[in-house]
Amino acid sequence: MADKFDVIVIGAGPGGYVAAIRSAQMGLKTACVEKWVNKEGKTVHGGTCLNVGCIPSKALLETSHKFVEARDHYAEIGIDVGEPTPNIAKMQEFKEGVIAKNVGGISALFKANSVTALEGSGKVVSDKQVEVTGQDGETTTYDAENIVIASGSVPVDIPPTPLTEGLIVDSSGALEFDEVPKRLGVIGAGVIGLELGSVWNRLGSEVTVLEAMDAFLPMVDKDIAKEGQKLFKKQGMDIKMGARVTGSEIKDKEVVVKYSDANGEQEQTFDKLIVCVGRRPYTEGILSDDVGIKLDERGFVFVDDQCRTNVSGVYAIGDVVRGPMLAHKASEEGVMVADIIAGHKAEMNYDAIPSVIYTSPEVAWVGMNEQDAKEAGIEVKTGSFPFSANGRALANNASEGMAKVIADAETDRILGLHIISQHAGELIAQGVIAMEFGSSAEDLALTCYAHPSTSEAVHEAALAVDGHAIHMANRKKRK
Ligand SMILES: Cc1cc2nc3c(=O)[nH]c(=O)nc-3n(C[C@H](O)[C@H](O)[C@H](O)COP(=O)(O)OP(=O)(O)OC[C@H]3O[C@@H](n4cnc5c(N)ncnc54)[C@H](O)[C@@H]3O)c2cc1C
């Protein structure tokens, strides 16, 4: 007789492993099923995020950034290192080590919290049963009072550019290159395309990004997106907007890409091509038809605001449900669902989920941008502050970018914070906390910030909302 659990979680990505740990912390007998096997054939936890997503991409972004600092900027601040050369094999080894430490950490946390790790593919076979098929094909059925589906997402393929081993790759393949491609094409100027394009651009590739849309980063505030587009171009990335890829051909180990833009049909040849056009929810083989769990029209598991599916006792979280495909959103949903199962009241504030693009400078935002607010008919007042006027940013030799606070014109409540700067991904937490606590721009303006710190740019942007910035000339009327 197989074990019986209070909660079985399917998938051990940042949604699933957090849901499992929190459930166990709440005193619930919990198991987490994972089918991901690494190159050595060993089951590993952490999902997309730890194995082929957030963590490995940041390891390569950091190493490639340090290389650029040494090559282009150390001499500016008085450090002569000669001509540095990237060692791709060593960088990849570093990345693999970072993955191994993170992945090992989850297994240790499962043990520490008494989460039972089940290896294999999980399938919901009834509202209270999960069938697990191991790598050897053996099947075991477990009873569960509650089931959490956290099966994540996979990259989207497009018909014009079918993946071709080593030449046309998705984001996972782009993290594995063992040498720097001379000419690299990237389809998609979204978060992942810009990050991976940046890695290889910094290491020496000539990068061309083909983006079908006309607007660059439409989800980001226009002022910040404009600044980003200018800076990425300066770094050598050729970002072609309004370029719709129509076909591709492999010729002599090169990829010829056809696309159309405002000037008509175009063709460009690359040594490698990365397809980064988005991700889709992954539900294959997870839901038995008899259970009747509904999907929405785009294939996401249909859930309410608290991640309940249409079947009582079955929840779904993370990339497999609506909302931004972000690790921290998945994790917070995991905590919420575990708390609900444990009998507590819990909800999530979907308006205060930060997003970060880990380029250099980083682009980070939370809440509404100015154009969204206007479209929603909300009258806003804004305050911006450039990092070129921030002492710490100048001392860091990283003074590009700006911070922008968007506040409700009537109530002064903060509706959004948008930043482009070094470490914007850290600075954005101020906006998230401010929004969680319903703060006004004045609340931030009246807060004492450490000096010198790049956070002071957020302080000054909040002061600028009412024309009171100290370290810049204010153009607007003071209140
Ligand atoms: C290159 C790249 C960079 C990214 N960078 C960031 C970033 O910087 N910040 C950020 O917030 N997000 C980032 N993301 C997105 C982030 O990785 C996802 O949002 C996050 O991993 C979603 O978590 P999840 O738990 O919902 O799903 P996943 O992480 O996809 O995990 C799902 C897990 O479920 C398992 N599974 C699926 N089906 C079954 C089954 N039937 N039985 C057992 N197990 C199953 C899978 O093997 C997988 O381990 C990035 C993604 C990519 C590709």
The ligand as a Tripos MOL2 file, in Angstrom:
@<TRIPOS>MOLECULE
LIG
   53    58     1     0     0
SMALL
NO_CHARGES

@<TRIPOS>ATOM
      1 C1         16.5820   31.5100  -19.7970 C.3       1 LIG1
      2 C2         15.5430   31.8420  -18.7630 C.ar      1 LIG1
      3 C3         15.8180   32.8230  -17.8170 C.ar      1 LIG1
      4 C4         14.8680   33.1320  -16.8480 C.ar      1 LIG1
      5 N1         15.1810   34.0990  -15.9430 N.ar      1 LIG1
      6 C5         14.2920   34.4130  -14.9810 C.ar      1 LIG1
      7 C6         14.6050   35.3890  -14.0040 C.ar      1 LIG1
      8 O1         15.6870   35.9760  -13.9950 O.2       1 LIG1
      9 N2         13.6810   35.6490  -13.0450 N.ar      1 LIG1
     10 C7         12.4630   35.0300  -13.0170 C.ar      1 LIG1
     11 O2         11.6520   35.3110  -12.1380 O.2       1 LIG1
     12 N3         12.1390   34.1030  -13.9370 N.ar      1 LIG1
     13 C8         13.0200   33.7790  -14.9090 C.ar      1 LIG1
     14 N4         12.7050   32.8050  -15.8170 N.ar      1 LIG1
     15 C9         11.3680   32.1700  -15.7340 C.3       1 LIG1
     16 C10        11.3540   31.1310  -14.6090 C.3       1 LIG1
     17 O3         12.3360   30.1570  -14.8580 O.3       1 LIG1
     18 C11         9.9760   30.5030  -14.5190 C.3       1 LIG1
     19 O4          9.0100   31.5160  -14.3710 O.3       1 LIG1
     20 C12         9.8880   29.5680  -13.3130 C.3       1 LIG1
     21 O5         10.8420   28.5470  -13.4060 O.3       1 LIG1
     22 C13         8.4830   28.9750  -13.1990 C.3       1 LIG1
     23 O6          8.4400   28.1230  -12.1100 O.3       1 LIG1
     24 P1          7.4390   26.8830  -12.0600 P.3       1 LIG1
     25 O7          7.7040   26.2200  -10.7530 O.co2     1 LIG1
     26 O8          6.0750   27.3160  -12.3750 O.co2     1 LIG1
     27 O9          7.8760   25.9440  -13.2710 O.3       1 LIG1
     28 P2          9.2550   25.2690  -13.6830 P.3       1 LIG1
     29 O10        10.4110   25.9650  -13.1080 O.co2     1 LIG1
     30 O11         9.1890   25.1220  -15.1630 O.co2     1 LIG1
     31 O12         9.2060   23.8570  -12.9990 O.3       1 LIG1
     32 C14         8.2680   22.8870  -13.3480 C.3       1 LIG1
     33 C15         8.8040   21.5510  -12.9240 C.3       1 LIG1
     34 O13         7.7770   20.5830  -13.0650 O.3       1 LIG1
     35 C16         8.3530   19.3940  -13.5450 C.3       1 LIG1
     36 N5          7.3070   18.5920  -14.1510 N.ar      1 LIG1
     37 C17         6.5450   18.8920  -15.2340 C.ar      1 LIG1
     38 N6          5.6570   17.9100  -15.4550 N.ar      1 LIG1
     39 C18         5.8640   16.9810  -14.4950 C.ar      1 LIG1
     40 C19         5.2630   15.7420  -14.1900 C.ar      1 LIG1
     41 N7          4.2630   15.2620  -14.9030 N.pl3     1 LIG1
     42 N8          5.7330   15.0510  -13.1410 N.ar      1 LIG1
     43 C20         6.7610   15.5030  -12.3960 C.ar      1 LIG1
     44 N9          7.3680   16.6800  -12.6380 N.ar      1 LIG1
     45 C21         6.9170   17.4070  -13.6610 C.ar      1 LIG1
     46 C22         9.3960   19.8720  -14.5240 C.3       1 LIG1
     47 O14        10.3510   18.8530  -14.7500 O.3       1 LIG1
     48 C23         9.9670   21.0730  -13.7750 C.3       1 LIG1
     49 O15        11.0300   20.7050  -12.9360 O.3       1 LIG1
     50 C24        13.6290   32.4560  -16.8000 C.ar      1 LIG1
     51 C25        13.3640   31.4440  -17.7230 C.ar      1 LIG1
     52 C26        14.3020   31.1380  -18.6940 C.ar      1 LIG1
     53 C27        14.0010   30.0430  -19.6730 C.3       1 LIG1
@<TRIPOS>BOND
     1     1     2 1
     2     2     3 ar
     3     2    52 ar
     4     3     4 ar
     5     4     5 ar
     6     4    50 ar
     7     5     6 ar
     8     6     7 ar
     9     6    13 1
    10     7     8 2
    11     7     9 ar
    12     9    10 ar
    13    10    11 2
    14    10    12 ar
    15    12    13 ar
    16    13    14 ar
    17    14    15 1
    18    14    50 ar
    19    15    16 1
    20    16    17 1
    21    16    18 1
    22    18    19 1
    23    18    20 1
    24    20    21 1
    25    20    22 1
    26    22    23 1
    27    23    24 1
    28    24    25 2
    29    24    26 1
    30    24    27 1
    31    27    28 1
    32    28    29 2
    33    28    30 1
    34    28    31 1
    35    31    32 1
    36    32    33 1
    37    33    34 1
    38    33    48 1
    39    34    35 1
    40    35    36 1
    41    35    46 1
    42    36    37 ar
    43    36    45 ar
    44    37    38 ar
    45    38    39 ar
    46    39    40 ar
    47    39    45 ar
    48    40    41 1
    49    40    42 ar
    50    42    43 ar
    51    43    44 ar
    52    44    45 ar
    53    46    47 1
    54    46    48 1
    55    48    49 1
    56    50    51 ar
    57    51    52 ar
    58    52    53 1
@<TRIPOS>SUBSTRUCTURE
     1 LIG1         1 GROUP 0 **** ****
